[in-house]
Amino acid sequence: MRVTYEELKQAFLNPLLKRNVDPTLALECATEFADTTAYGVLSHGINRYSVFILQMDKGEVVNKVNPELEKQMGCIEVYNGHRGIGNITARRMMQRAMDIAKDDGVGIVALRNTSHWMRGGSLGYMAAKNDYIGMCFTNSIAVMPAWGTKECCIGTNPLIIAVPSDPVTMVDFSMSMFSYGQLQNYALRNEQLPIDGGFDDKGNYTRDPATLQKNKQILPMGYWKGSGLSIVLDMIGVALTGGLSVREVTEQGCEKGVTQIFMAIKPVADANTMQQKFAGICDYVLEAAARCEDHPAHIPGHLLESRYQKSIEQGIEVNEDIYKNILTL
C-alpha cells in the first residue's frame, strides 16, 4: 500500500507522544523515520519502528536525548549517550563533529552507551550536504559468525562513508553480505536473495532469507575481509570511547548501550577542482562497458534523491500489515 508522507510521519509521532517524549524531540524522531522510509530504506524506517518502540517500553531506550561530554582531546570528544533516542542523538553527534571540523579540519566524536541510530546513511549524507566528508560506524549485538566459526561472535557493525559530490556519493553497508533488514525485505516479498547470503542448518550455502533470519548463519561481507573489518571497527570504537564491545553488548542479553564513532573531514582541495575530479571519476565508471545490460554500473547514493521525490509525489510504499501495526502502538 502507499501512504502520504504526512500520514506516515503522524503514525510515527503518535506512539512517541503517548510515551511522554518531548513534543519537539518526538517530531524530530518521527520525521527521521518518515524520511528514512521515503528514501526507500524500509529496513531502518517503518520496518524497524515497532522494535524501537518495544525497546523504549522495556527501558532499553530512554525517551530523552541527553548526550554528556566526558572527555576532550584535540579534535576528539567523547560522549555518554545515556541510551537516549538513537537517531536524534546520532544527529547531534555528527553535527558536533562538523562543528569541530569547521575550525580544526577534522572532527571526531566518540559516543558510548547509546542506542541504535536506525539509518546510519542519513548521518553521512548530513555531513556531505554540508560540504564535509562524513564517516561513521557503530557496533552491535553479536548476530554474525566470524569467518571460520559457527557461533555468532561479531557484530554487523555498519560503516558509512559519504563524499560531498553533487549528488552526494555514499556507501552505507553492514559487515554482513546482507543486513538483517534486507533479509526481512526479501522475506516480505517472498523472494530469494540474488547471491548466497549464508549457510542453512546443514552448513550449505543458501539464498533463503527466512532460513538466515532464523538461524543467524549469515555470511560476512567479502567473507574473511568483512569479518576482519567488523572486529577492527569494534576495537576502534572501544579504543576511542572506553564503551561496550560487541561481546559486552551481547552479554547483556539485548542490544543496548552500543558504541558509535562520527567523523567529519573538511576537504583541502579547491571546491571547483574537487567537483570536476568527482565528475571525472563518476564518468569513468559509468562509461565503462557493462557486463550485463540489465544491470549497468551506478554510483552509490546517486539515486537517493529521485527515490525520495517519487515517494513524496506518489506516496510511500509500505507493507500494509506493518503500517497497521504501527497505528496500534
Sequence and secondary structure as in RCSB ss.txt:
>XXXX:A:sequence
MRVTYEELKQAFLNPLLKRNVDPTLALECATEFADTTAYGVLSHGINRYSVFILQMDKGEVVNKVNPELEKQMGC
IEVYNGHRGIGNITARRMMQRAMDIAKDDGVGIVALRNTSHWMRGGSLGYMAAKNDYIGMCFTNSIAVMPAWGTK
ECCIGTNPLIIAVPSDPVTMVDFSMSMFSYGQLQNYALRNEQLPIDGGFDDKGNYTRDPATLQKNKQILPMGYWK
GSGLSIVLDMIGVALTGGLSVREVTEQGCEKGVTQIFMAIKPVADANTMQQKFAGICDYVLEAAARCEDHPAHIP
GHLLESRYQKSIEQGIEVNEDIYKNILTL
>XXXX:A:secstr
 EE HHHHHHHHHHHHHHTT  HHHHHHHHHHHHHHHHTT GGGTHHHHHHHHHHHHHTSS SS   EEEEEETT
EEEEE TT  HHHHHHHHHHHHHHHHHHHSEEEEEEEEE   S THHHHHHHHHTTSEEEEEE  S  EE TT S
SEEE    EEEEE  SS EEEEE SBSS HHHHHHHHHTT   SS  EE TTS EE  HHHHHHH  B BTTTHH
HHHHHHHHHHHHHHHH    HHHHHHTTSS SEEEEEEEE   S HHHHHHHHHHHHHHHHTS  S TTS    T
TTTHHHHHHHHHHH EE  HHHHHHHTT 
